[in-house]
Amino acid sequence: MTDAIPVVSFERFLKGTRADQQEVAKQVYDAFSTVGFIYLKDTGISQARVDEIFELAETFFSLPLDQKLSYKLSSASTNQGYTADGAEGINDHKECYEHRRFANPLCPSSTALPGFKDTLDGFYSECLTLSLGVLKCLAMALGLGDDFFAPITAHADPQLRLIHYPPLHRDVIDAQGHARIMPHTDFGLCTLLFQDGTGGLEIDPAHDGEFVPAPPVAGTVLVNIADMLQRYTNGRVKSTRHRVVKPAAQDGFVGDILPARYSIPFFVHPDPETIIDPITLTEGEVKLYEPINAGEWRIWNTTKDYKLKDDSANGGRVFQEMGGVVEVAT
């Protein structure tokens, strides 16, 4: 296991004294402000539950392609449904299904896939509870008050994603400019990630091209900071670049065919009307970023990633990162 990412038990935060909670909050903040990632164990989400969702993902992705395409994601504002291999970057090699909190019009029916929606809804609720706990940790560590994030997450609509990386020849991934997922940062508040045992995830803590493994650790959830939370905390926590490449030898990979890989990220976003205006905690502190509207930021990134038409009420707004400042053009 890599030494770059700490492993922390969340049980003392869930069940411990106030002093226990504060200690866990400090450990979480220390990880988020340095490497941007943390493995959490004892989160209240059982491994049996996670295994059940992986089995569900295998069932969904084993459907015929034409059936999966009947659930095709087509709306940037809804951002729900199926995307085929190559739909999110021609040099990425994966297929996905997105599930949301309030509306899932492209979810397979109980006739097509019995239990699919109900099972995902239940797991979604568990992930939402855990993610709000992680945000509470961060608020405590920063001295913002336990409930600082509550007003902007009351109607939050995160995105639960099932990902399947099909088996493929190692020469495809070894080709320049290809990966199972190309290097990127997440663009929401934070992400929970459940990995199978295959391996291949790497992180770039310094954004200098020196990637280090973030291997599967049984019984843990891998949590990372995303762009909006880096902005909101005025750079105090770190949205770290990461990618998925071929598994390493230590993951048990041998031969020329990469095995199938499954992962389950839960992308946390605030209420869409939220204005992400960097907080300042010291006198004279300069804000590193301009304010952004969370809903517009999410739709713009989705439009860009999936090459979709912006079908939101404020369609046409463009965000361009320039020197740490967001310029907004209409």
Secondary structure, 3 states (H helix, E strand, C coil): CCCCCCEEECHHHHHCCHHHHHHHHHHHHHHHHHCCEEEEECCCCCHHHHHHHHHHHHHHHCCCHHHHHCCECCCCCCCCEEECCCCCCCCCCCEEEEEECCCCCCCCCCCCCCCHHHHHHHHHHHHHHHHHHHHHHHHHHCCCCCCCCHHHCCCCCCEEEEEEECCEEHHHHHCCCCCCEEEECCCCCEEEEEECCCCCEEEECCCCCCCEECCCCCCEEEEEECHHHHHHCCCCCCCCEEEECCCCHHHCCCCCEECCEEEEEEEECCCCCCEECCCCCCCCCCCCCCCEEHHHHHHHHHHHHHCCCCCCCCCCCEEEEECCEEEEEC
